[in-house]
Amino acid sequence: MVKQTYLCNKHIALNAKMVDFAGWYMPVQYTSIIEEHKTVRENVGLFDVSHMGEVFVFGKDATQFLNSIVPQNIDKLEYEKAVYCQLPKENGGLIDDLIIYKLGIESYLVICNASRVEDDVNWFSINKKDYDVSIDNQSHNYSLLAIQGPKAIDLMRKMGYQYENQKSFTIKPAVIEGIKLLASRTGYTGEDGFELLFENKYAQYLWDKILEQGEEFGIKPIGLGARDTLRLEAGLHLYGNDLDENTTSVEAGLSWSVPKDKQADYNGKSVIMEQLSNGVSKKLIGLEMLDRNIPRHGYDIYYNGEKIGTVTSGCVSPSTGKNIAMGYVKNLPEICTDTTVQIMIREKLHDAKIVKRPFIQKRNRV
Amino acid sequence: MSFKEEMLCSNSHEYVVKDGNAYTIGLTDYAIEQLGDIVFLELPSVGDSFGKGETFANIESVKAASEIYMPIAGEIIEVNEELVDAPEKLNEDCYEGGWLVKISSNSYQQDSEDLMTYDDYKAELE
């Protein structure tokens, strides 16, 4: 049975093209992916991301428990701060990537990918052991809206947001348009923005209110199609494409989110530490095509006539017009930035250059 | 008769219109709308021959790549080169200015038997 968010009727009324995504009936585009993408880069966009999972973790040992399942130092996470991390198995392969928010003393919110919520919760239960901790999957009770773009802050201010100076990767209880919710300054677009978490019953009211109040800032509803091109330009990984149970944090180029000095043990630590010291056999690279062909998920990457890897995400970058991709290749010293490789597209090899990620300049963040 | 009244459509959303001794081939507005923003188009060369149902071109939107099939067999006699450089024009017009190729064919009669009028094609979609 395909699930629907509490905003499904709104999407249909807006004439959105709907698709099945991770078991959810979701809007892929309302008007045009390119137009929606540019709206977020230039003004502000509204995303229904209620398919994402929300799991509350609390109890006497909550910090210790989370610290034992992710590479980040959860014991150093401050109140109202958030941290991006991965959920590795013993062999370092990834079950999911997450954002963990500290809501209070021994109280956390974990945001999971829609397709992974059940696996994550299972994994939490397996690893709960003797920790005194409650794992409360509230995904079905909460809606999540993302307001993203350079004018997101103007819109939030207009809607009565109290914390103008809220830092990136923090979360605060707030009141927006009279609704009590959690506002975090995070997103998946490479732009400044907010994600608002609240009970399902407010979803329709807030959706309409945000679109109405955002009109003067050029707001548009944004579908999953533009969400994908926005995150790829920003060099952000998509679980299922760029991350899975066969990739580790180090191979994925996420070593920055793996503290080397962490004392506590966690699943996969020995593999991750070994890879940090001795290197990895495959690595994630950014690619830019040198012709008009578009690299797509699953296309093979060649170097000197030999297959060296596979594209995991690719698209036309609506901001630059270039055709960009991420993929995994053998970790050879000659395969580095500016190296020209080839991608097999429709049985022909096409040149692509290895480039640094992100593919667009990072915006000023607060 | 208008372009739409003259054309015959395939199940896979290609159209063919008789144009003197030649046949103009393209994609229906429904297909273009389903694809979304068109960002890439690869057309064959003049002189290439294809059977009915064979892939003769490739099209990509932001979201996906698709093949385009010959609604009738024939030989390519003209290619809409302008579209290859600006495939986004297909989102505005996939008929008069947005045709893909013109072909010569001597099997129109038999190959067009399973093609539909635009009205029947639209009805089939609903």
Chai-1 contact restraints between the chains, C-beta under 6 A:
chainA,res_idxA,chainB,res_idxB,connection_type,confidence,min_distance_angstrom,max_distance_angstrom,comment,restraint_id
A,S32,B,D37,contact,1.0,0.0,6.0,A-B,restraint_1
A,I33,B,G36,contact,1.0,0.0,6.0,A-B,restraint_2
A,I33,B,D37,contact,1.0,0.0,6.0,A-B,restraint_3
A,I33,B,V62,contact,1.0,0.0,6.0,A-B,restraint_4
A,I34,B,D37,contact,1.0,0.0,6.0,A-B,restraint_5
A,G225,B,K63,contact,1.0,0.0,6.0,A-B,restraint_6
A,I294,B,F40,contact,1.0,0.0,6.0,A-B,restraint_7
A,I294,B,E60,contact,1.0,0.0,6.0,A-B,restraint_8
A,V316,B,V39,contact,1.0,0.0,6.0,A-B,restraint_9
A,V316,B,V62,contact,1.0,0.0,6.0,A-B,restraint_10
